[in-house]
Amino acid sequence: MLSTSGQKVTEKKYESAAAADTAGFYRLVETVVRQNDKRDCSSAVLDGPGEQHTRFIQFSPQDD
């Protein structure tokens, strides 16, 4: 994914589990590949290359 916020440009990759865990959640890992060290729209300088965030998502059983 390529994103921009203010002057910041960030390239990230996402990896997701192929199957849900026993509670029905899928693991989603976001990794910063590269960024330009500029400030985002909230004037913050965030995550550098290699920084990872892990989230767990669950889809609605009704597919809505």
DAGICOR-V99042 format. One record per backbone hydrogen bond with DSSP energy under -1.0 kcal/mol. NH is the residue of the N-H (numbers start at 1). CO is the residue of the C=O. Records with the same first field share a line. If there is no record, write none. Layout:
NH = CO  CO
This chain:
3 = 10
5 = 8
7 = 39
8 = 5
10 = 3
11 = 34
12 = 1
13 = 31
15 = 29
17 = 27
21 = 25
24 = 21
26 = 57
28 = 55
29 = 15
30 = 53
31 = 13
32 = 51
33 = 11
34 = 11
36 = 9
40 = 44
43 = 40
50 = 32
51 = 48
53 = 30
55 = 28
57 = 26
63 = 60
